[in-house]
Amino acid sequence: MNKIKLLSALFIAAALAGCGKQDSASTEPAAKAQAQGQAVSIESITADATGFTVGSPMSVRTVYVFFDAQCPHCGALWYSAKPLKGQAKFVWIPIRLLNDSSEMQAAAILAAKDPAAAMDEHEASMMDKKGGITASGDVSAQRAQIKKNTELFNKFGFNSVPSLVTKNAQTGAVVTREGGLPTAELAAWLGLPPPSGQ
């Protein structure tokens, strides 16, 4: 199966699913799950989370993405978001949810000189069923950041990854979503025009 067909299959699967704390998709709406946790706030994310930015740095539309390096739905969202990076800024915030490899691979991504390139390398390796990238050198500082990110994710009451946080284009209210979307649906959710060819 070529990569385009594989990506299409991943996008369809990601449209309705995410990797969860029980390694299954959450069927509970994000708002209900968050009612049991701390209210999701962009101020808390910008103050307490560590991630890397991809896309237009001057964009008025910023999307925060909590992801696990071992989650195939997060990988599908990584590819879904790429065509939108000229219209939005995506802040990718790694957490440890699924297994020990998640934390080490996320630390390797954060420690890289170019985290976006490291994420590309990691996702290509995952798609080729090679297991992803490995950390080299001391990544203890990055591991501590990932633990803080994971604590914030849990405080917000999220149950699965990817978990997206942004502001509604019309009202400015904070909106969240658990699970990935294909590019056109992601654009619609963000209030952006679909990229050409979609």
C-alpha positions as CSV (number, residue, x, y, z in Angstrom):
1,M,0.0,0.0,0.0
2,N,1.5,3.4,-0.9
3,K,1.8,6.2,1.5
4,I,-1.1,8.3,0.1
5,K,-3.5,5.4,0.5
6,L,-2.1,4.8,4.0
7,L,-2.5,8.4,4.9
8,S,-6.1,8.4,3.6
9,A,-6.9,5.4,5.7
10,L,-5.3,7.0,8.7
11,F,-7.3,10.3,8.2
12,I,-10.6,8.4,8.0
13,A,-9.8,6.5,11.2
14,A,-8.6,9.7,12.9
15,A,-11.8,11.5,12.0
16,L,-13.7,9.7,14.7
17,A,-11.1,8.3,17.0
18,G,-8.2,9.0,19.2
19,C,-5.9,7.1,21.5
20,G,-7.2,7.2,25.1
21,K,-6.2,6.5,28.6
22,Q,-7.7,3.1,28.1
23,D,-6.1,2.9,24.6
24,S,-9.5,3.4,23.1
25,A,-11.4,6.3,21.6
26,S,-13.3,8.5,24.0
27,T,-17.0,8.7,23.4
28,E,-17.6,11.2,26.2
29,P,-17.7,14.8,24.9
30,A,-14.7,16.9,25.9
31,A,-16.9,19.4,27.8
32,K,-18.4,16.7,30.0
33,A,-15.0,15.2,30.7
34,Q,-13.6,18.5,31.6
35,A,-16.4,19.2,34.0
36,Q,-14.6,16.9,36.3
37,G,-11.2,18.7,35.9
38,Q,-9.8,22.2,35.7
39,A,-11.4,24.5,33.1
40,V,-9.4,24.5,29.9
41,S,-7.7,27.8,29.5
42,I,-5.2,29.1,26.9
43,E,-3.5,31.1,29.6
44,S,-2.8,27.9,31.5
45,I,-1.5,26.2,28.4
46,T,0.8,29.1,27.5
47,A,2.1,29.4,31.1
48,D,2.5,25.8,31.9
49,A,3.0,23.7,28.8
50,T,6.0,23.2,26.6
51,G,5.8,22.4,22.9
52,F,6.9,23.4,19.5
53,T,5.3,25.6,16.9
54,V,4.6,24.8,13.3
55,G,2.9,27.1,10.9
56,S,2.4,30.8,10.5
57,P,3.9,32.5,13.6
58,M,1.8,35.7,13.0
59,S,-1.5,33.8,12.5
60,V,-4.4,35.0,14.6
61,R,-5.6,31.4,14.7
62,T,-3.5,29.3,17.2
63,V,-4.3,25.6,17.8
64,Y,-2.8,23.8,20.8
65,V,-2.5,20.0,20.2
66,F,-1.8,17.6,23.1
67,F,-0.3,14.5,21.5
68,D,1.4,11.2,22.3
69,A,4.3,10.2,20.1
70,Q,3.0,6.6,19.9
71,C,-0.5,7.6,18.9
72,P,-1.4,6.8,15.3
73,H,-4.3,9.3,15.4
74,C,-1.9,12.0,16.4
75,G,0.3,11.1,13.5
76,A,-2.7,11.3,11.1
77,L,-3.5,14.8,12.6
78,W,0.1,15.8,12.0
79,Y,-0.3,15.2,8.3
80,S,-3.9,16.7,8.3
81,A,-2.6,19.9,9.8
82,K,0.3,20.4,7.3
83,P,-1.8,21.9,4.5
84,L,-3.2,24.5,7.0
85,K,0.1,25.7,8.4
86,G,0.0,28.8,6.1
87,Q,-3.3,29.8,7.8
88,A,-2.8,28.8,11.4
89,K,-0.2,28.3,14.0
90,F,-0.2,24.8,15.6
91,V,1.6,24.3,19.0
92,W,2.3,20.6,19.4
93,I,2.5,19.7,23.1
94,P,3.8,16.2,23.8
95,I,2.5,14.1,26.7
96,R,3.1,10.6,28.0
97,L,-0.2,8.7,27.8
98,L,0.3,5.3,26.0
99,N,3.7,3.8,27.1
100,D,7.3,4.5,28.1
101,S,8.4,5.0,24.5
102,S,6.0,8.0,24.3
103,E,8.0,10.0,26.8
104,M,11.4,9.2,25.4
105,Q,10.4,9.9,21.8
106,A,8.6,13.1,22.8
107,A,11.7,14.2,24.7
108,A,13.8,13.5,21.6
109,I,11.5,15.6,19.5
110,L,11.6,18.5,22.0
111,A,15.4,18.2,22.3
112,A,16.0,18.4,18.6
113,K,17.4,21.6,17.0
114,D,14.4,21.5,14.7
115,P,11.5,19.8,16.5
116,A,9.2,19.9,13.4
117,A,11.8,18.1,11.3
118,A,12.2,15.6,14.2
119,M,8.5,15.1,14.2
120,D,8.5,14.5,10.4
121,E,11.2,11.9,10.9
122,H,9.4,10.3,13.7
123,E,6.0,10.0,12.0
124,A,7.7,8.7,8.8
125,S,9.3,6.0,10.9
126,M,6.1,5.2,12.6
127,M,4.2,5.0,9.3
128,D,6.9,2.6,8.0
129,K,6.4,0.5,11.2
130,K,10.0,1.1,12.3
131,G,9.0,2.3,15.8
132,G,9.9,6.0,15.6
133,I,12.9,8.0,16.6
134,T,15.1,7.4,19.7
135,A,16.6,9.9,22.1
136,S,20.3,10.5,22.0
137,G,22.1,12.3,24.9
138,D,20.6,13.6,28.1
139,V,16.9,14.5,27.7
140,S,16.0,14.7,31.4
141,A,15.0,18.3,31.1
142,Q,12.6,17.5,28.2
143,R,11.2,14.5,30.1
144,A,10.4,16.9,33.0
145,Q,8.6,19.1,30.6
146,I,6.6,16.2,29.2
147,K,5.6,15.3,32.8
148,K,4.3,18.8,33.3
149,N,2.4,18.7,30.0
150,T,0.9,15.4,31.0
151,E,-0.2,16.8,34.4
152,L,-1.9,19.7,32.6
153,F,-3.6,17.4,30.2
154,N,-5.0,15.4,33.1
155,K,-6.0,18.5,35.0
156,F,-8.1,19.5,32.0
157,G,-9.9,16.2,32.1
158,F,-9.0,15.1,28.6
159,N,-9.4,11.4,28.0
160,S,-7.7,10.9,24.6
161,V,-5.2,12.2,22.2
162,P,-5.0,14.2,20.1
163,S,-6.7,16.8,22.1
164,L,-7.1,20.2,20.4
165,V,-7.7,23.6,22.0
166,T,-8.4,26.9,20.2
167,K,-10.7,29.8,20.3
168,N,-13.9,30.0,18.3
169,A,-13.4,32.3,15.3
170,Q,-16.7,34.1,15.9
171,T,-17.1,34.2,19.7
172,G,-13.6,34.0,21.0
173,A,-14.7,31.2,23.4
174,V,-12.3,28.4,24.1
175,V,-13.3,25.3,22.2
176,T,-11.8,21.8,22.5
177,R,-11.9,18.5,20.6
178,E,-10.6,15.1,21.4
179,G,-9.7,13.1,18.3
180,G,-8.3,13.9,14.9
181,L,-9.9,15.2,11.7
182,P,-9.0,15.1,8.0
183,T,-7.7,18.4,6.6
184,A,-11.0,19.7,5.2
185,E,-12.9,19.0,8.4
186,L,-10.1,20.4,10.5
187,A,-10.2,23.6,8.5
188,A,-14.0,23.8,8.9
189,W,-13.7,23.2,12.7
190,L,-11.1,26.0,12.9
191,G,-13.2,28.4,10.8
192,L,-10.6,28.4,8.0
193,P,-11.2,28.0,4.3
194,P,-10.2,24.6,3.0
195,P,-6.8,24.6,1.3
196,S,-6.9,24.5,-2.5
197,G,-7.3,21.0,-3.8
198,Q,-9.4,19.8,-0.8
